[in-house]
Amino acid sequence: MSRRRVVITGLGLISPVGNTVAEGWANIVAGRSGIDSVTRFDASGLSCRFAGEVKDFNIEDYIPGKEARHMDSFIHFGLAAAIQAVQDAGLPTGDALSEVQAERVGCMIGSGIGGLPMIEQTQIEYAARGARRISPFFVPASIINMISG
Protein backbone atom coordinates (compact mmCIF):
# COMPACT_ATOMS: atom_id res chain seq x y z
CA MET A 1 0.00 0.00 0.00
CA SER A 2 1.45 3.34 -0.98
CA ARG A 3 1.32 6.18 1.49
CA ARG A 4 0.03 9.51 0.28
CA ARG A 5 0.33 12.74 2.16
CA VAL A 6 -2.74 14.75 2.96
CA VAL A 7 -2.35 18.41 3.76
CA ILE A 8 -5.05 20.52 5.37
CA THR A 9 -4.68 23.91 3.73
CA GLY A 10 -7.95 25.61 4.62
CA LEU A 11 -10.62 25.55 7.28
CA GLY A 12 -14.26 26.62 7.43
CA LEU A 13 -16.78 26.60 10.26
CA ILE A 14 -20.49 27.16 10.75
CA SER A 15 -21.49 26.28 14.30
CA PRO A 16 -23.32 27.47 17.41
CA VAL A 17 -20.09 29.12 18.65
CA GLY A 18 -19.43 31.07 15.44
CA ASN A 19 -19.86 31.24 11.71
CA THR A 20 -16.18 31.46 10.84
CA VAL A 21 -13.10 29.69 12.20
CA ALA A 22 -11.82 32.94 13.75
CA GLU A 23 -15.15 33.76 15.43
CA GLY A 24 -15.64 30.19 16.68
CA TRP A 25 -12.10 29.92 18.04
CA ALA A 26 -12.34 33.33 19.76
CA ASN A 27 -15.59 32.29 21.45
CA ILE A 28 -14.19 28.94 22.56
CA VAL A 29 -11.03 30.52 23.99
CA ALA A 30 -13.17 33.15 25.77
CA GLY A 31 -15.31 30.36 27.26
CA ARG A 32 -18.49 31.45 25.46
CA SER A 33 -21.04 28.72 24.92
CA GLY A 34 -23.17 28.28 21.82
CA ILE A 35 -26.00 26.90 23.96
CA ASP A 36 -28.96 29.25 24.43
CA SER A 37 -32.76 29.31 24.43
CA VAL A 38 -34.42 27.68 21.43
CA THR A 39 -35.47 30.31 18.89
CA ARG A 40 -36.31 28.32 15.73
CA PHE A 41 -39.66 27.04 17.01
CA ASP A 42 -41.96 27.33 20.02
CA ALA A 43 -40.33 25.10 22.63
CA SER A 44 -42.60 26.16 25.51
CA GLY A 45 -44.29 22.73 25.60
CA LEU A 46 -40.98 20.89 25.94
CA SER A 47 -39.12 20.08 29.14
CA CYS A 48 -35.85 21.17 27.49
CA ARG A 49 -35.90 24.61 25.89
CA PHE A 50 -32.25 25.18 25.12
CA ALA A 51 -30.04 24.04 22.24
CA GLY A 52 -26.95 24.80 20.20
CA GLU A 53 -28.43 26.69 17.25
CA VAL A 54 -26.49 28.37 14.45
CA LYS A 55 -27.36 32.06 14.65
CA ASP A 56 -26.82 35.11 12.45
CA PHE A 57 -26.19 32.99 9.36
CA ASN A 58 -27.18 34.14 5.87
CA ILE A 59 -26.76 31.59 3.07
CA GLU A 60 -27.01 34.38 0.49
CA ASP A 61 -23.54 35.46 1.61
CA TYR A 62 -22.40 32.25 -0.14
CA ILE A 63 -24.88 31.22 -2.85
CA PRO A 64 -27.91 32.83 -4.54
CA GLY A 65 -31.19 32.61 -2.63
CA LYS A 66 -32.93 30.96 -5.59
CA GLU A 67 -30.46 28.07 -5.39
CA ALA A 68 -30.66 27.92 -1.59
CA ARG A 69 -34.45 27.44 -1.55
CA HIS A 70 -33.99 23.88 -2.84
CA MET A 71 -31.72 22.87 0.05
CA ASP A 72 -32.14 22.26 3.75
CA SER A 73 -30.20 24.37 6.26
CA PHE A 74 -27.65 21.61 6.97
CA ILE A 75 -26.59 21.80 3.30
CA HIS A 76 -26.34 25.59 3.62
CA PHE A 77 -24.01 25.19 6.60
CA GLY A 78 -21.84 22.60 4.84
CA LEU A 79 -21.56 24.63 1.64
CA ALA A 80 -20.65 27.77 3.55
CA ALA A 81 -17.96 25.96 5.56
CA ALA A 82 -16.55 24.39 2.38
CA ILE A 83 -16.48 27.77 0.61
CA GLN A 84 -14.70 29.27 3.61
CA ALA A 85 -12.14 26.42 3.55
CA VAL A 86 -11.41 26.93 -0.16
CA GLN A 87 -11.01 30.67 0.40
CA ASP A 88 -8.84 30.07 3.49
CA ALA A 89 -6.61 27.77 1.45
CA GLY A 90 -6.20 30.42 -1.24
CA LEU A 91 -7.12 27.86 -3.89
CA PRO A 92 -8.10 29.04 -7.34
CA THR A 93 -11.75 28.49 -8.24
CA GLY A 94 -13.80 28.17 -11.41
CA ASP A 95 -11.87 28.40 -14.67
CA ALA A 96 -8.64 29.19 -12.80
CA LEU A 97 -8.62 25.68 -11.26
CA SER A 98 -7.03 23.34 -13.77
CA GLU A 99 -8.33 19.82 -14.28
CA VAL A 100 -5.16 18.37 -12.71
CA GLN A 101 -5.50 20.58 -9.64
CA ALA A 102 -9.20 19.73 -9.28
CA GLU A 103 -8.38 16.03 -8.99
CA ARG A 104 -6.02 16.77 -6.11
CA VAL A 105 -8.44 18.84 -4.04
CA GLY A 106 -11.04 17.49 -1.66
CA CYS A 107 -13.17 18.71 1.19
CA MET A 108 -14.00 16.81 4.40
CA ILE A 109 -17.39 17.74 5.81
CA GLY A 110 -18.87 16.48 9.05
CA SER A 111 -22.57 16.41 9.90
CA GLY A 112 -24.52 14.21 12.24
CA ILE A 113 -27.84 14.00 10.44
CA GLY A 114 -29.64 15.23 7.35
CA GLY A 115 -32.45 17.69 6.78
CA LEU A 116 -34.90 17.26 9.62
CA PRO A 117 -36.48 20.70 9.07
CA MET A 118 -37.20 19.81 5.42
CA ILE A 119 -38.55 16.38 6.40
CA GLU A 120 -40.85 17.94 9.01
CA GLN A 121 -42.03 20.70 6.66
CA THR A 122 -42.76 18.18 3.89
CA GLN A 123 -44.73 15.91 6.23
CA ILE A 124 -46.87 18.84 7.38
CA GLU A 125 -47.48 19.89 3.75
CA TYR A 126 -48.34 16.29 2.79
CA ALA A 127 -50.81 15.91 5.68
CA ALA A 128 -52.49 19.22 4.89
CA ARG A 129 -52.53 19.21 1.08
CA GLY A 130 -51.68 15.73 -0.21
CA ALA A 131 -48.89 14.01 -2.11
CA ARG A 132 -48.97 16.36 -5.11
CA ARG A 133 -47.59 19.10 -2.86
CA ILE A 134 -44.34 17.20 -2.16
CA SER A 135 -41.49 19.07 -3.82
CA PRO A 136 -39.38 17.23 -6.38
CA PHE A 137 -36.43 18.67 -4.41
CA PHE A 138 -37.49 16.90 -1.19
CA VAL A 139 -35.06 13.97 -1.35
CA PRO A 140 -32.00 15.89 -2.60
CA ALA A 141 -32.71 18.61 -0.06
CA SER A 142 -32.81 16.29 2.91
CA ILE A 143 -30.38 13.36 2.50
CA ILE A 144 -27.13 13.63 4.45
CA ASN A 145 -24.75 12.93 1.57
CA MET A 146 -25.94 16.04 -0.32
CA ILE A 147 -23.47 18.22 1.58
CA SER A 148 -20.53 16.50 -0.06
CA GLY A 149 -22.43 16.01 -3.31
C-alpha positions in Angstrom: 0.0 0.0 0.0 1.5 3.3 -1.0 1.3 6.2 1.5 0.0 9.5 0.3 0.3 12.7 2.2 -2.7 14.7 3.0 -2.3 18.4 3.8 -5.0 20.5 5.4 -4.7 23.9 3.7 -7.9 25.6 4.6 -10.6 25.5 7.3 -14.3 26.6 7.4 -16.8 26.6 10.3 -20.5 27.2 10.7 -21.5 26.3 14.3 -23.3 27.5 17.4 -20.1 29.1 18.6 -19.4 31.1 15.4 -19.9 31.2 11.7 -16.2 31.5 10.8 -13.1 29.7 12.2 -11.8 32.9 13.8 -15.1 33.8 15.4 -15.6 30.2 16.7 -12.1 29.9 18.0 -12.3 33.3 19.8 -15.6 32.3 21.5 -14.2 28.9 22.6 -11.0 30.5 24.0 -13.2 33.1 25.8 -15.3 30.4 27.3 -18.5 31.5 25.5 -21.0 28.7 24.9 -23.2 28.3 21.8 -26.0 26.9 24.0 -29.0 29.2 24.4 -32.8 29.3 24.4 -34.4 27.7 21.4 -35.5 30.3 18.9 -36.3 28.3 15.7 -39.7 27.0 17.0 -42.0 27.3 20.0 -40.3 25.1 22.6 -42.6 26.2 25.5 -44.3 22.7 25.6 -41.0 20.9 25.9 -39.1 20.1 29.1 -35.9 21.2 27.5 -35.9 24.6 25.9 -32.2 25.2 25.1 -30.0 24.0 22.2 -27.0 24.8 20.2 -28.4 26.7 17.2 -26.5 28.4 14.4 -27.4 32.1 14.7 -26.8 35.1 12.5 -26.2 33.0 9.4 -27.2 34.1 5.9 -26.8 31.6 3.1 -27.0 34.4 0.5 -23.5 35.5 1.6 -22.4 32.2 -0.1 -24.9 31.2 -2.9 -27.9 32.8 -4.5 -31.2 32.6 -2.6 -32.9 31.0 -5.6 -30.5 28.1 -5.4 -30.7 27.9 -1.6 -34.5 27.4 -1.6 -34.0 23.9 -2.8 -31.7 22.9 0.1 -32.1 22.3 3.7 -30.2 24.4 6.3 -27.7 21.6 7.0 -26.6 21.8 3.3 -26.3 25.6 3.6 -24.0 25.2 6.6 -21.8 22.6 4.8 -21.6 24.6 1.6 -20.7 27.8 3.6 -18.0 26.0 5.6 -16.5 24.4 2.4 -16.5 27.8 0.6 -14.7 29.3 3.6 -12.1 26.4 3.5 -11.4 26.9 -0.2 -11.0 30.7 0.4 -8.8 30.1 3.5 -6.6 27.8 1.4 -6.2 30.4 -1.2 -7.1 27.9 -3.9 -8.1 29.0 -7.3 -11.7 28.5 -8.2 -13.8 28.2 -11.4 -11.9 28.4 -14.7 -8.6 29.2 -12.8 -8.6 25.7 -11.3 -7.0 23.3 -13.8 -8.3 19.8 -14.3 -5.2 18.4 -12.7 -5.5 20.6 -9.6 -9.2 19.7 -9.3 -8.4 16.0 -9.0 -6.0 16.8 -6.1 -8.4 18.8 -4.0 -11.0 17.5 -1.7 -13.2 18.7 1.2 -14.0 16.8 4.4 -17.4 17.7 5.8 -18.9 16.5 9.1 -22.6 16.4 9.9 -24.5 14.2 12.2 -27.8 14.0 10.4 -29.6 15.2 7.3 -32.4 17.7 6.8 -34.9 17.3 9.6 -36.5 20.7 9.1 -37.2 19.8 5.4 -38.6 16.4 6.4 -40.9 17.9 9.0 -42.0 20.7 6.7 -42.8 18.2 3.9 -44.7 15.9 6.2 -46.9 18.8 7.4 -47.5 19.9 3.8 -48.3 16.3 2.8 -50.8 15.9 5.7 -52.5 19.2 4.9 -52.5 19.2 1.1 -51.7 15.7 -0.2 -48.9 14.0 -2.1 -49.0 16.4 -5.1 -47.6 19.1 -2.9 -44.3 17.2 -2.2 -41.5 19.1 -3.8 -39.4 17.2 -6.4 -36.4 18.7 -4.4 -37.5 16.9 -1.2 -35.1 14.0 -1.3 -32.0 15.9 -2.6 -32.7 18.6 -0.1 -32.8 16.3 2.9 -30.4 13.4 2.5 -27.1 13.6 4.5 -24.8 12.9 1.6 -25.9 16.0 -0.3 -23.5 18.2 1.6 -20.5 16.5 -0.1 -22.4 16.0 -3.3 
